Amino acid sequence: MIRVTVTRNVKQVIERVVVSGHAGAGPHGYDLVCAGVSTLVATCVNSIEQLTGLRIDAVEQDGYVMFDVPQSRDAQLLTESMLVGMQDMEQEYGAHIRLRTEIHAK
C-alpha cells in the first residue's frame, strides 16, 4: 500500500509530503496506482521548480519520496492540486493508497 503523509502547520500550510510504499495493484511496470502517484508527485515537484523558480530538495529511494513544500502561495497551490489527484485515487483505489494529514504545532 502507498501511504501519503501530509504535514501541515496549525494554519493549514503544507510543510512536508512523504510518500512511501508500493501499491501492489498490478505487476511491476503495469501498476496504474503506482504510476498515477509517481506522475502526480513528479509533476508537482517539477512544476514548483519550473513555474516558480523555487528549489525542491526531494529525497528519493525505491518506494519513498519526501519533500518540503515552500510556503509560497504558488507552491502551496500546486501541492494542493497534487493532493486533489491523490484523494481521487484514494476514493477509487482505497485498498492501495491512503492519505493522512498530521498537524505540526510549532
C-alpha positions as CSV (number, residue, x, y, z in Angstrom):
1,M,0.0,0.0,0.0
2,I,1.1,3.5,-0.7
3,R,1.0,5.9,2.3
4,V,0.9,9.6,1.7
5,T,1.6,11.7,4.8
6,V,1.0,15.4,4.6
7,T,2.3,17.6,7.4
8,R,0.6,21.0,7.8
9,N,1.1,23.7,10.4
10,V,-1.7,25.0,12.6
11,K,-2.6,27.5,9.8
12,Q,-3.1,24.5,7.4
13,V,0.0,25.5,5.4
14,I,1.6,22.3,3.9
15,E,5.1,21.8,5.2
16,R,6.1,18.4,4.0
17,V,4.9,15.5,1.9
18,V,6.1,11.9,2.4
19,V,5.0,9.1,0.0
20,S,6.1,5.6,0.9
21,G,5.3,2.0,-0.1
22,H,4.1,0.2,-3.1
23,A,0.5,-0.1,-4.3
24,G,0.6,-3.7,-5.3
25,A,-2.3,-3.1,-7.6
26,G,-0.7,-4.8,-10.6
27,P,2.5,-6.4,-11.9
28,H,5.7,-4.3,-11.8
29,G,5.5,-1.9,-14.7
30,Y,1.8,-2.2,-15.0
31,D,0.5,-0.9,-11.7
32,L,-1.8,2.0,-12.5
33,V,-2.0,3.3,-8.9
34,C,1.8,3.4,-8.6
35,A,2.2,5.1,-12.0
36,G,-0.5,7.6,-11.1
37,V,1.0,8.5,-7.7
38,S,4.5,8.7,-9.3
39,T,3.2,11.0,-12.0
40,L,1.4,13.3,-9.6
41,V,4.5,13.7,-7.3
42,A,6.9,14.2,-10.2
43,T,4.6,16.8,-11.8
44,C,4.1,18.6,-8.6
45,V,7.9,18.9,-7.8
46,N,8.8,19.7,-11.4
47,S,6.0,22.3,-11.6
48,I,7.1,24.1,-8.4
49,E,10.7,24.2,-9.6
50,Q,9.9,25.2,-13.2
51,L,7.0,27.6,-12.7
52,T,8.0,29.3,-9.5
53,G,11.8,29.1,-9.7
54,L,11.9,27.7,-6.2
55,R,14.2,24.7,-5.5
56,I,12.8,21.4,-4.1
57,D,15.3,19.1,-2.4
58,A,13.4,15.8,-2.7
59,V,14.7,12.7,-1.0
60,E,14.0,9.7,-3.3
61,Q,14.6,6.0,-2.8
62,D,12.8,2.9,-4.0
63,G,9.2,3.2,-2.8
64,Y,9.9,6.5,-1.0
65,V,9.9,10.2,-1.7
66,M,9.9,13.1,0.8
67,F,10.0,16.8,0.1
68,D,9.5,20.0,2.0
69,V,7.0,22.4,0.4
70,P,7.9,26.1,0.2
71,Q,5.4,28.4,1.8
72,S,4.9,30.5,-1.3
73,R,1.3,30.7,-2.5
74,D,2.1,29.1,-5.9
75,A,4.0,26.2,-4.3
76,Q,1.1,25.6,-1.9
77,L,-1.5,25.7,-4.7
78,L,0.5,23.2,-6.9
79,T,0.8,20.9,-3.9
80,E,-2.9,21.1,-3.1
81,S,-3.6,20.2,-6.7
82,M,-1.4,17.1,-6.4
83,L,-3.4,16.2,-3.2
84,V,-6.7,16.5,-5.0
85,G,-5.5,13.9,-7.5
86,M,-4.3,11.6,-4.7
87,Q,-7.6,12.0,-2.9
88,D,-9.4,11.0,-6.1
89,M,-7.2,7.9,-6.3
90,E,-7.8,7.0,-2.7
91,Q,-11.6,7.1,-3.3
92,E,-11.2,4.8,-6.4
93,Y,-8.4,2.6,-5.2
94,G,-8.6,2.8,-1.4
95,A,-7.2,-0.7,-0.9
96,H,-3.9,0.5,-2.4
97,I,-3.4,4.2,-1.3
98,R,-4.0,6.0,2.0
99,L,-3.7,9.7,2.7
100,R,-3.1,11.1,6.2
101,T,-2.7,14.6,7.5
102,E,-0.6,15.5,10.5
103,I,-0.7,18.9,12.2
104,H,2.7,20.2,13.2
105,A,2.3,22.7,16.0
106,K,5.3,25.0,16.2
